Amino acid sequence: MSQSDNPSSKGNGKKRNSLPPARSKGGAHKHGGARRKPDNAPASPGAAVRVAAARTLAPVLAARTSLNLDSLPSGVAGRDQGLYKALCFGVCRQLPRLDALAGKLLKSSFKSQDQDIHALLLLGLYQLLYMRIAPHAAVGETAGAARGLGKGWATGVLNACLRRFQREQEALEAEVDKDPAVALSHPQWLLDTFQRNWPDDWQAIAEANNAQAPMTLRVNVAAISRDDYLAQLAEAEIEGVACPFAEHGITLTSACDVSALPGFEEGLVSVQDEAAQLAGQLLAPAVTAINAEGEGVRLLDACTAPGGKLADMLERFPGLDATAIDIDGERLERVEETLERLELGAGVVCADASERDWWDGEAFDVILLDAPCSGSGVIRRHPDIKLLRRPNDIGDLARLQGKLLANLWGMLKPGGTLVYGTCSIITQENARVMDRFLAATPDAKAETIKADWGRVSGAGRQMLPQVNGHDGFYLAHITKASA
């Protein structure tokens, strides 16, 4: 998924009787007289992009699949790519609130086979609430998109619901926003978790999750300095500023297509959030110390996909003997594409890091474990997490994280270093996992991370998502006693 969606927002089944109440009660118009367009009528460009967004969102709303915007659907012009992504991201980001409003506008829910029509209603509400699109276009194009889905019967339903929302918007918003989970657009269990873990920060976390994430770059300092790359950005009329914590990072004022970045294809720069860049920064001193002794360094990047941290280490230390593993073969293809673009080399293996059948028995000097997690620190980049993640997932993930740590620890040389990270802000996956591991592992020692980013959390440091800043991320630095 792209690191940032289109910055066009303002902020920061089939049921023919699913009509709202009659107009005299604030509900739908009755339609008559005008000749109806046939179902499957050719869609206008504006309707076509909404058809595509509805088709993309329908399985996500049914909790069947993650939001995947890697490819542009057929029928959507290249110029509409930004709008398509903004619509899909936006609906997922504001889903709890949009769903609550939709519930006030419908007598009954759409049938399961009409999740695409439900998606159109949410798309219409999102445009009216959060986007700089003329209201008449938001209503007309969205309602008309039902014909592009072969469901012309829904045009009147959507038109009536959206026009009623326009008339009663203030009252409807005030009613649904009485529920903090709706007002902050998060499922109640997740909001409760944030409140327990971060009682002084939970509202700010939710607000950051609902904001558009910035586009942040990592400069390949083996090829160019950060200052020189900032100068190249300025020449290309792209505004960016040096990250405050990541020594090779640049945050752009506005997101852009990577093709517009100077030297992107030549490997001068990669897209990576500032918090994720800090993992390499934390590992670098251990590698430098081993190199100073004239010995080669053997690194393992476990759960490597999509490969940004691996590439960072290889850029910092040319000639590093690196092995990268991940259980997801499709995601490993992205790792290999990244390494090819940057002209970097590593042993890439499709394997389960909780097992040892892939290991050659030679211990590693340094290990980076970017463990599978809830993704609660990157919800703004993957807003479908709000819909797809479940409360029971957290305990399952914490047990997997502990299993991974215990298994990989046996592959680390005496005196070696392991950095544990997650893109989670839930302490059950972070500080508590490390506490249990350290208590059960006599030869493991937590090193104090002296940094001005994040805050102390158990054995590591926790970063919370920041509006216009870094994602939520946890890092811990562990060393193994010498033999």
N, C-alpha and C positions, 0 to 999 in steps of 0.2 A: 504494500500500500504506500502511496505517496506520503511523504512526511507532512505535507500541508495540503489542505483543500483550498478551493478557490476563495479568495477574500471578498466575496460579493455580498456577505450578510451584514446586517446592521450591527449586531452585537459582537461588543467585546470583545357460505357466502352468498350467492346471488339472491337478493331479496327485493322484489319489486315493491313490497310494502314497508321497506326500511326508510320511508320518508319521515322527515321531521313532522311535528304537528302542523296543522293547517295554518295558513298565514295569519288568520285572525288571532291565533294564539302565539304568534311569533315564529311560525314555522315556514314550510315550503310553499312556493307558488304552485298553482296548478297550471300545466302547460297545455295549450291547444291552439289550433288555427294555423300556426306556422308549420311548414313542411319540414319533417325531420330528415336529417341526413341518414343514409343507410349505415348500419354497422359495418365496420371494416373500411369506411371511407378513407381515402388518402389523408394522412395527418399533415397539418401544417408543420413547419420546422419547430415552432414553439410547442405544439402538442407532441411532436415526435420525441423531443428530449424528455418530456414528462412521462410519456409511454415507457421509454427506456428506464427511467428512474423507478417507475412503479414496478416494472418487471424485475429490476435488480433488488428492490426492497421487499417484495412479497415473500420470498423464502426466508429472508432475515426476520421479518415480522412473525413468521410462523416458527421462529427459533430453530430453523433447520440448517442454517448455514451462516458463515461469517460474511461480512460485507467485503466484496472483492471488486476493486475498481482498477485493477491492473490493465484491463483492455477496454477500449471504447466500443460500446455495442453498435451493431449495424443500425443504420438509420439515423445516427446522431452525427451531425457535421462536426468537423474538427473545431470550428469556431465555437461550438456549443459544449465542448469538453469541460470547460470550467464550470458552466452552469449545471451540467449533469452531476459533476462531483460535489458541487456545493449543495445541491438538493439532497443527494443521498447522505452525505455527511451530516447535513443540518437536521434532517428528519431523525436520524439515529441519535444525534446529540441531544435533541429536545423531545425525544419520544415520550417519556412519561407525561410531560405537560400536554403535548399534542394529543395523546390518547385520551387524557382526561377531558379535554375540550371536545374531541370527537364524540365521546360518550354523552355529552350534554346535547349534542346536535342530532343524534340518531335515536329513533324509537327502539331499535334493536340492532344487534351487531350484524355485519355481513357474514354470509356463510363462508366456510373455509376455502371454497374454490374461488372466492372473490376477495382474497387478500390483496390482489392488485388494485381493486377499487378502494379498499380501505387505505392502501398506500397513497392513492391519488388524493383522497380526502386529507390525509396528513400532509402531503406535499402542498396542497392548496393553503392549508392553515399556516404552514411554515413560511410560505411566501408572503402571506398577508402580515404575519407577525414580525418576521426577521429579515426580509430581503427588500432591496430597493427595486422592486418590480411594481409597475403600475397595477393597482388593485383590479382594474377591469381585465388586464391581461392575465393576472394570476388566476382569476376566477374563470374567465372564458377559455383560456388554453388548457387549464387543468380539467375542467368539466368536459371539454371537447376531446381530451385524450382518451376518455372512456371508449369512444368509437374506434380509436386505434387499437384498443384491446379487444375489439369485437363485442363490446358490451354497451351498445348505444343506449340501452335502457337506463344506465346509471348516470347519463348526462344530466337529467333533470334532478336526480337525487343530489349530486355533487353541487350543482348550481344553487339549489335551494339551501343546502347546508352552509355553503360558503357565503352566500348573501345574507343569511340569517346571522352568521358570525359577524359580518361587517356591521350589521345593525345593532347587535347586542354585545359587541366585543368587550367593552369595559366591565359590564356586569358578569359576563361569563368568565373572564380572567380573574376577577376578584373572587368569584365563587370557588374555582378550582384551586387557586393559590392559597386558600386557607390551610391546605395540606402542605407542610414544608417539603415533603418528598416530591410533590408535584411542582411547587414553585421552584425548586432547585433541580428538577428534571433528573432525579436519581431514584432507583428502586429503594424502597424503605430499608431493606436489610443492609444494603451497601452504605446508605447514609448513616444508619445506626452503627455500623462497623467503624466508619470514619470518626463518628462522635466518641466512641469508646476509646479508640486509639489516639485521637488528636482532639481532645475536648476544646482546645482554644483555637483550632484551625479548621474544623470540619466544614464550616460554611465557605471559607476561602478556598478549600480544596475543591468543593463542588462547583464553585464559580469558575475556578481555573479549568476544571474538566469541561465546562460548557463553552469555554473560549476557544478560538481558533489557535492552534499551535503555531509558533514561528517556524520558519525554515532556517535551519542551522547547518553550517558547513564545517568540515574538518579539512584543513589545508595539509597537503602532502609536503611536509617540511623537508623530505629528502630531495624534493624537486624545486621548491620555492618557499620563501619565508612568508609568514602571515602578513607582514607589512607590505611586501611586494604584491601579494595577491590582492590585498585591499586596494592597492593602487590600480591593479588591473580591473577590479570591479568598478572603481570610480570612472575609469576610461570607458567602460561599457555602459555607464550611467545606471549602474545597479548600486543601491545604497546598502551598506552593511557596516556593522561595528564589531570590534573584537569582543569575544565572550569574556566575562569577568573571571571565570574559574578555569575553563578549558584553555590550555596554553596554545592550542592550535585551532581554536574554534572561532567562527564568525557567524553572527546572526544577521540575517537580511531583514531590512525594514519591511519589505513586501516579498511574498513568495513569488517565484518565477519558475518557468520550465527549465530543467537542467540543461537543455540544449542552448540556453542563453548564457550559461555560465562560462566565462573564459577558461579554456583548457580543460573542460570537464572530460571530454573524450580522451584527452591525452593524459589523464590521471592526476592533474594538478589539485583536484579537490573532490571530496565526496560529501554526500548528505548524511549527517549524523547529529543527533541531539547532543547538546552540551553535557548533560548528565552521563550519557553513555560513553562519551569521550574520556570521562574521569577514570574509567576502569583501566585503560591503557596507561594513563598518567600515574596510577597507583602501582601498576606492575613494573613500570620502567626502571625504578631504582634497583630492584632485585636483579634484573637482566644486566643492567650497567655494571653492577658489582661483580657478577660472574664473568662478564666480558673482560673486566679489568684484571682478572686473574689469568687471562689468556686461555680460558676454557670455552668451548662451545656451549650454547644454551639450548636446551630442549624444552619446547613449550607445548602444552596441550590446551587447546581452546575447546572445551566441552560445551555441547549445545550451541554450536557456533552460529547457525543461521540467524540473520542474513549475512553475517560476516564482517560487519563494520569494525568490531573490536579486533578481530584477527588482522584485518588490513592495516589498522592503526599500528599494531605492534610490528608488522612487517615493514611498514614505512619508517618507523622509528629505528629499527634494527635490521638493516639489510643483511641477508645471510642467516637469519634466525632459522633454526631447525624446528619448524612448526607442524604440528598435527592438529587437524580440525575434524571434529566428529559431530554428527547430528542424526537424529533418528528419522528425520523427514527428508526423503530423497528429493522431492520437488523443491523444497526450500534450499537444499544443497546446490541445486542448479544456479540459484541466484548467487550463492557464495562463489561458485566457479566463474560466473560472469563478472563479478566484481574483481576477482583476482586477475582475470584476463585483461579487463580494462586498465587496471593499475599496473599490469605487467609484474605481478608478484607470484611467488610460488609457495605452495604448502601441500602437505599430504592431506587430502580431503577424503574422509571415510564415512559412509552411511552406517551408523552403528548406534547402539543404545548405551549411553554413558553410565547406566546403572548396572551394566554387565561388563565382563572382561574378555569375551570371546574375540574381540577385535584387537586386543593389546598384545604387543610383541614381547612384553616382559621387561623392557628397559624403562627405568624410572624417569620421570620428568623433573626438570629443575624448577619450572614454574607452571602453575595450572590456573586457568581462568574458567570458572564455572558461572556462566550466566544462566541461572537455573530457570526452568519453566515455572511460570507464576500466574497469578490472576490478571496481570496487566493493569492493575488498578492505578498505577502511576502514569499510564499513557492512554487513558480513556479519551482524552481530547483528540488523539490521533486514531483511535480505534473505538469510536463511540458505540459500536454494536456490542461491546463488552457489557454495557448496561443491560442488554436484553439477553445475552447468551450465558453470562456467568451466573452460577447458582451458589447459595450459601454453603452447601455441602462441599463445593469444589475446594474451598480454602483448606480444610483439613486434609483432603486427599493430596493437594499440592504440597502442603507442608511435609507430609510423610514421604512423598517422592523426593523432595529437596534433601531431606535427611538421608535417604537411601543413596542419593547421588554423592553427597559429601563423604559418607562412609566408604563408598566404593572407590572414589577417586583418591582419597587420602592414602590408600595403600599403593598408589602409583606415583606418589610424590617422594623424591629423594629426601633423606635426612638433611636438615638445613634448608629445605626448599620453601617456596612461597606459594600460597593459594589465595586468590582473590575470589570472593563469593559476591555475586550481584544478582539483583532482581529488579525488574521495572514495576515493583509493587510498593505500596505504602502501607500495607497491612502487616502489623508486627508479628502476627502468627506465622508469616512466611519469611520473616527477616530476623529480628532480634531474638525471637523465641526459638527459631530453628538453630541459630548459632549458639544460643545458651545450652541447648540440649546436646549439640555436637561437642562443644568444649567440655561439658561435664562428663561425656562418655569417652573422651579422647585425651589421655594423659599427656601425649607428646605434642599436642596442639596448643599454640599460644596465640592469643589475639593481640595484634600490634595496635597501638594507639594511632589513629589517623589524625595527624595534625594538619588541619585544613580550615579554610574560612567558608567552605560550602557545607550546607546541610547542618544537621544537629546530631549530637551523640544519641545513639539508640542501641542499647545493649553493647555488644562487642564491636559494632560498626557505626556508620553514619547514615542518616536518613535524609534524603532530599524530598521535599514535597513539591508538587507541580506549581509553577509560577506563571502567572499571566505575562506573556511576552518574554518569558524566560525558560528555564530548563524544565524537563519532565520530572515526574516523581521517580526516584531510584534509590536503591539501598546498596551499600558496599561495605564489605568487611575484609580485613587483611589478616591472614592467619599464616604463621610460620611453624615449621616442623622441627622439633628438637634434633640437634645433630647426634649422630650415632656415638 
